Amino acid sequence: MTDVAGPHQTQPEAIADHFRSVDSAPAGISVNRPASASNGFLITFTGLSIIALCISTYLVGTGLAERYDLVVLAKNRGTGGLPTRTFVIVFFVTYAAYAYTNVWRRVAIGLSLLGKFAVVSVAFDGIGWALDHLDVINIPVGVQSFGSALVALAIFPHTILRHAKLPHRDQRAPSPVVPASAYVKLFVCLTVAIVVAVFVARVFFTAVFDMKQIALLGGVGPGAFLFQQVFAITTAGFGWLVIRRSRRAKFTPPLAILVPAHDEAHDIAATIESVDRAAVSYPGPIHLCVVDNASTDETTEVAERAIADCTEITGEVIQCPTPGKAIALNQGIAHLPQEFVVRIDADSVIAPGCLQTAMSHFANPRVGSVGGLPLPAEEKTWIDKVRLVEVYLRHGFFQVSLDGYQGVLGVPGMFAIYRRSAVLEVGGMVQGMNGEDTDICIRLDGAGYHTVADPKAVYYSETPATYAHLREQRTRWFRSIYHLAAHNRGTLLRWGSMTGLFVLPFQLVNAARRAMLAPILIFALIAVAGFRATFSGLQWQPEIATVLGMPLIMTVFVLLLWRPGAIRYVPAYLLFRLLRSYFTLGSALSLRFPPLNPHLPRRQK
């Protein structure tokens, strides 16, 4: 692929370690743990899984337990499948053992996780027994066990938010504004998804059964797989209509381009050149401001030369000696007088037409921020290729689906446009945490504005050149969900906020699911390979469907809409999902938990 935004004069030796900064692992609330922590977790988890399954086999063999995966009061309701409750217990125990804190806090974390899960499991068992005893419905023990394991996906982030050292809560009282039409669209899409899932399950029973047998629907039927995909497709349809309607407006006010830069001498000239090219088709005046954020290379000199060569824009370089991207952004926003500020990372370049496409949405005075489609600058390495698929899937489809009911949580800071007065109204960019780009969007939502993600506003961004860079980037990205939830506790689960009530909780649960993906596959492999005699309901299809199945179908579907030629990258992307799970697990292990001393009075803990 040709770099449409201009050549990148990037040498491996120049970028070897440029990605590390004070923002990689914010002090006090995170730690830069080595890969050995995640590796040790998986090794320990594997060993504990074998031990737990051996104990289960012994208890079943001696008649002391049934094949019910720690389910009580379950006679005559099946034998279950994969022992998911055993998996959850082993996962929770292993996480508590590897949490970054002292032994007493680890015990407290473990007891909290296991205690909540025990209460949930007993509740499921009691309800299942009661419904069966009253001849209302016979709930299979496998469904009962699987249901309690799904709740564990919420128990995990809930416990982390209660125990970890995380950003302080934003004290501003949120007052989100969500139109009634957004709730109507959400209700309609939920209803359609339920009806379609039930219809397919009943009318096409044979076809569904066959798809389950070849691991396209897993082992729990279309309810857990088809529902989510139909919901995403219907909301994406609404989202596309909303974006097209909003894009028709002509709105071209003066713009400020803000480029925070820390040691970006190797890339920043291309960023500035792309802005100058994009300005040719933008009617309003554009002023570019580079904020040199404590660089140790020639970032300032390179930027000044590039600005001097520009013909369509004016520009300047200012100095920010205190390290930290949020600090640099706040200094730039305070310095610039324009009402609309375009934030561009120094390793990103914008495509022609990007500015006018994105700015059209600001004709609506309730729009506070707008983002676009962050395509990789090249398609050379495997990281470039899987990132391309990931971008089309996430930003070209799922973000559009969130647009359908005003649920966009945030847009990447690589390219984002903000209404300056709104940013100042909510206190500017937050410092000392990961995810400041999404955080500002959440706080704008809380102030009555909303965010638009328009995939037609295309820009190109650097992808990691090394595995070390990829690991640092993804650990930082995935850790941010906990920082965001903690800082925006006032919005979390708040009625009246679409992002706080639905999207942010879903992202927390999804982060737990990703962290558990690699461990559940390890656990399933052990169980299927060595313990099928104990757990007679075990099948290989659900495990394969976790990696393939509906994820494969949806990925191919989205790429057919956007770029069919990229389908050849799908196998690499599906394997990358396992690596992404590994990084997500590492991000949860990189959180700091305050040491707990049981001998101190409670107020001193």
N, C-alpha and C positions, 0 to 999 in steps of 0.2 A: 504494500500500500504506500502511495506517495504521501508524504507529510504535507497536507494542503495548507498548513499554517506557516510554512517556512522551515528551513533546515535547522535542525538542532545540532549545534557543534558540541556534542557531549562525548567526552572521553571517559572510559571506565575508571581511570585513576582519579579523575576530577570528581566523580560522583560516588566514590566508594563508600563514604560514610556521611554524606551531606544531609541525609534524611533525619539524623538524630538531633534532637533539640530538647529544651526544657519542657516542651509540650508532649514529648513521647510518653513520659510517665510522670504526671504532675506530683510534685513532692507532697508527702503527708497523706495522700489518699491512694497512692498506687506505688508499685515497685517493679523495677525492670528485672523480672526473674528469668533465669536462663532456661533453655529448652529442657534441661534435666528435670525441672519441676513437673512439666507435662508428661515427659517420658516416664518419670518415676510414678506419677499418678496411674498411667495406663498399665505399667508393670504390676503395681500393687493391686489395682483393680482386677487384673487378670487372675492373679493368685487368689485373692479373696473370692472371686467368682467361682473358681474351681473348688475351693474349700466349702463355700455355701451350697453348691450343687451336690457335692459329696455328702454333706450332712443331710440334705433333703433325700438323697438316694438311700442313705442308711435308715432314716426315719420311716420312709415308705416301705423299705424292705423288711423292717421289723414289725410293721403294722402299727407303729406309734403315730403315723400321720397318713392322711389321704393325699392323692395327687391334686391338691387344690391350691398350690402356690400361696400358702399362708392365709387361705380364706377359711373362715369358720362358718358353721351352720349352712354348709353347701351341699349336703347329700342330694343325690338324684338330679343334679343340675349340671352334669357334664364333668369332664376331667380337666378342662382348661387347656391352654397352649403354652406359649413361652411364659415362664414364671416371672412376670414383669414386676411383681412386688419384691421378689428376691433381688432383681436387678436394681430397683430403686434403693433398697436398703444398702446394698453394696456400694452403689454410687454415692449415696449420702455419707456413708461412713468414710469412704476414701477421700471425698472432698474435705470433710472436716479434718481428717488427718493431715492434709496437705495445705490447708489454709495458712496464709502468711500471718501468724500470730503466735502466742504462747500456748502451752498445753491446756491451760484452764479455759481459754477462749475456744480452743478446738473442741473441748468436751462440751462446752455450752452450745456451740454451733451444731454439733452432732446430735445432742439431746433435743434441740429445737427442731431440727429437720425430721428426726425419727418420731418425735412426739406428735408433731402435726400430721405426719403421714399415718401414724397408728390411729389417730382419731378419725381421719378420713376413711381409712380402710374399714374400721369397725362400723362406721356409719353406713358405708356401702353394703357391708355384710348384713347389718341389721335390716336395712330397707329391702335387700334382696330376699332375705328369709321371710320377712313379713309379707311381701307381695306374693311369694310362693305359698306361704301358709294360708293366706286368705284366698287362694286360687284366683288372684287377679292376673298375674303374669309370671311365667317361669323365666327368670333371667339367667342365661348360661353363666357359669362361673368364670369363663374366659372374658366375657363382656364386663362382668363385675370387677375383675382384677384389672383389666385394661382401663376401665373408667377411673379407678383410684389412681392408676399410674399417670393418667392425663392430669389429674389434679396436682400431682407431684411437680408438674411443669410450672405451676404457679407457686407451690410451696418453696421451691428453690430460690427464685428471685425475691420473694417476700422475706425469707430468712436473711438473705444477703443485705437487703435494704435495712433490716432491723439491727444487724450486727456490725456491718462494715463501716469503716471511716470513709465517708462520702461527702460531697459538697453540701454546704449548709442550704437549708430551704430558702427559696426566694420569698421574701416577706410581703411582696406586693399581692394584694387581693385580686385574683383573676376575675375578669368580667367578659368572658367570651361571647361572641355573637354568631350564632349558627342559625341560618334561615330554616323555616319549617320545611321548605322543599328538600333540604338535605336529608332530613329525617324520613321524609316520604320516600325518597330514592333508596335510602338504606333499607327501609322496611320492604319495599317492592323487590329489591334484589335478594334479600334474605328469603322472602316468600318464594320467589322463582327458584332459587337454589334448592330449597327444601322439596318443592313439588317435583322438580326435575330429578333429584336424587331418588326420591321415593318411586317415581314413575319408572325410571330406568331399572331400579331394583326389582320391581314387580312385573313389568311388562316384558323386559328383556332378561329374565332370570337366567336362562341357559347361557346367553352370551356373557352375562356378568360372571357366571360361574366359570366359564372357560377362560375369561380374562384373569380371574383370580388364580386359576391353575397355572397360567404362564407369567404370573407375577406382575401383571399390569395394574391390578387393583389391590394387591396385598391380601391379607387374610381376614379383614374385617368388613369387606363389602364397600359399596359406593358411598355410604353415609359419611365416612371419614375422609374419603378421597375426592369423590365427585362434587360434593357440596361446595367445598372451598374453591374449586376451579370454576364452577358455574357462577358462583358469587363474584369471583374476580372478573370473569368475562362480562357479566352484565353491568357491574359498576364501571368497568373500563369503557363500555359503550356510552354510558352517561358522561364519563370523564372526557371522552373525545369530543362529544357534543358541546360540553361546557367550555373546553379549551378553544375549539373552533369559533364559537360565538364570541368569546372574550378577545380572541386574536384579531377580530375584524376592526377594532378601534384603531384610530390613528393618533398616536401620542408620542411626541418626540421632543421632550423638554431638554434643557441642558443637562449633561451628565458629568459626573465625576468618576473616574476610574481609579480605584484604590488597589495597589499591588503591595502587600506586605512581603518582604523578602529577607531571608536569612541564609547567607552563603549560597546565593543563586546566580553567581556570575556566569555559570555555564549555560543557563537557560533563559535568563530574563530578557535578553535582546529579542528573542523570538516572540515572547509575550507582548512586548511593546510594539513590535512591527505588526503583529496581528491586529492590535487595537487600531493602529494607523490605517490599515487596509479596511477594517470594518467601518471606520469613520467615513469612508468615501460614500457609502450608501445611507448614512444616518444624517438626517437633515439638521439636527440640533448640534450646538457646539459641545466639544468634548475636551475635558482637562484631565490629564493623567498625573497621578501622584504615587511615586514609589516611596514606601517607608522602609528604609534600611534598618532592619531589626538586629542590631549588634552583630553585623557580619564581620567575618575575619578574612574574607577574600576581597576581590575587586568588584563586588556587586554595585557599589555607588558609581564607580568610574564607567563600568560597562553600561549601566542604565542611563547615565548622562549622555554618553555618546549615542545611544540608540534614540533617545528623546531628541537630540539635536538633528538627527537624520529624518525625523518625522515631518510630513508635509500637511497633514490634515488635522492634527491635534496639537495642543499645548501641553506642557508637562514640567514636572519638577521632581527632585529627590529631597526628602527630608530624613533626618536621623532620629532613630528611637534607640537609645543606648541600653534600655532595659529589655532583656530577652523575654519573649513570650508573644505569640501571634495575636492574642486578644488585646494585649497592651498596644501593639503596633496598630491594630485596627481602630481602637478607640482614639489613639492619637491622630490617625488619619481622618476619621469621621469628624473630630473636633476641629481639625484644621480646614476642612473643605466646606464651602458655603452651599454647594448645590444640594437640592432637595433629594435627588436620586443618586445613590452611590452604588457603583458596580464593583463588587469585590472579585478580583481575579488572582488566583495563586500564581506565583512567579514561574511555575513549571507548566502552566496551561496557556493555550492559545485559542482564540475565539474565531469562529468561521464567519465569513461575510453574511450579513443579514441577521446575525445572532442578536444584535442589540435592538433593532427595531421590532423583531419578533417578540422578544421578552418584554420590552417597554410597553407594548400595546396593552398588556394586562393591567397596567397601572392607571389606565383611564377610569377603572373602578376604584373609588377612593378608599375602599375597605381592603384592598390588596396591599399587604405590607412587604412581601418578599416574593421573588420569582427566581426559579432555577431552570436548568435545561438538561441536555443529554450529554453526559461526559464520556465521549468515545475515547478509546486509547489512541495516542498519536501514531502508533505503528502497529503492525501485525507480524512481528518477527519472532518473538520468543513465545513459549507456551503460556507465560503470564499474560502477554498481550492478548492472546487468542481467547483464553478463558475469561479475561476481563471484558472482552467484546461481547461474549455471550451473556455474561452477568449484567452488563449495562443495558442491553436490549431487554432482558427479562425484568430487571428491577425498575429501571428508569423509563424504558420504552413501553412497559406494560403495567406493572404493579403500581408505580407512581401515578400513572394515568387513571387507574382504577380508584385511587384515593382522591384524585381530583373530582371524581364523580359525586362524592358526598362531602366535599370540603374536609377531607381527612388527611391531607398531606402534612406529615409530621415535621419535615424539614427538607432542605435541599443542600447538596454538597457545597462547601465553601470554596471549591475550586473555581466556581463561577456562580455568583448570586448577586441579585440586585435588591437593594433595600430602600424603603422610604425613610429618609434620614430622620425626619421629625418623629416617626414612630419608634425608631431605634432609640433615640434619645429619651422618648417618653417612657420606655421600659427599662432605662438605665444602662444602655450600651451593651457591649459584648462582655460576657462573664469571663473572669480570669481564673487560672489555676485548676482547670478541669478539661477533660476531653469532650469533644462534641459541641464546641461553642457555636458552630454553624447551625446545628439543629436546635440548640438551646434558644438561640435568639428567635427562631421561627415559632417555637412553643410559647415563648413569652409574648411575642406579637399576637399569637392566637388568643392568649389570655387577655390581651388588651382590646380585643374586638376586631383584629385584622385577620387575614388568612393568607396562606402561601399557595402559589400556583407553580406546578412543575410542567413545563411545556417542552416536549421532546423535539419540537422543531427548532428550538434555540440550541444549536449544536456547538459544542466546543471540544477541544482535544486536550487531554491531560497526560502527563508522564505516568507510566506504569513502573512499578518497582523493577530495577535492573538486576537485582540479586534476591536470593531467597531470604537473606537477612533483612533486606528492606521490606519485602513482602510480609514477613513475620512481624516486624515493628509496626507497619501500617495497619495490618488487620487486628493486631492486639489492641492498638490504640482505638481503632474504629469500634470494635466489639465491646471494649471496656466502657465506651461512652454511654451505652444504654443505661447502665447503673448510675453513672454520674447525672445523666439527664433526668432519670426518674427521681433521684434524691433531690436535685435542685428544684424540680417542679412538682413537689409533693402536693402543692395546693391545687394543681390541675389534674393530677392523677385520680382517676375514677370520679371525676366531677361531672355531674349532670350539667348539660349546657355546652360542654366542650367535646366536640367530636373526636379530637385528637387525644384528649385526656381520658375520656370515658372508654373509647374503643381501641384506638391505634397504639397508644403508648403501652397499655397493658398487654396487647397482643405482641408487641415487639419484645417485651420482657419474657413472655412465655416462649416466644420463638427463639430467643437467645438461649433459654434453657434447653429447648429441643435440639438446637444445633450443638450445644455443649455435650449433650448425651448421645449424639448420633454415632460417633466412633465407638464409645463404650458399649452401646446397645448392640452394635454389629459384632464386637468382640464377644460379648456375653452370649448372643444368639449362636455364633459359630461354635462356642464351647458347648452350649446346651444341645444343639442339633447333632454335633459330632460325637459327643460322649455320653449324653444323658437322655436319649430318646426313649429308652426303656422305662425311665422314671416318669417322664412327662410325655405321655402317649399321644397328646394332641399336637405335638410340635410339627411344624411344616417349614419348608425352606422358602416358600413363596413370599410370606410377609417380609422376611429379611432382605431378599433381593429387591422387592418392591420399594423398600425404604430408600435404596439408591437409584433404582430405575423407576418403573411404574409411572405414576402420574407426574413426577418431576420430569421424566423423559418426554412424556406426551406434551406437557405444557411448554417445555423448552422448544421443542420442534414447532409447535403451533405458533409461538411468538416469533421465532426466526422466520417462519414462512411469511408472516405479516411484514416483517421489517427487512430481512436480508437472508434469503434462502441459501446463498452460498456459504453462510456461516454455520450451516448444519454440520459440516465436516468437523467442526470444533466441539461438538456436543459430547463425544466420549471423553475428551480431556476435561470438559467442564464437570461432568458427573463425577469423575475422580477428584477433581478440585474441591467438590463439596465435602469430601472426607477430610481434605487438608483444612478446609475452612472450619470444619468441626473441631479439629485439633487446635486451631488458633483461637476459636471461641472458648474452648476449655481453658487454654492458657490465659485468656483475658480474665476469666473468673478467678483463676489462681493468682493473678497479679494484683488483686485488690488487697488493701491493708485492713486488718481487723485490730482494733485496740486491744492490747493485752488485758487479760482479766486476772485479778488477784482476789481469790475468795476470802482472804483474811482482812481485806480493807473494808471499811464501811461502804455502804452502797453509794453514797453521794460522791465518793472518791473514785469510783470505777471509771 
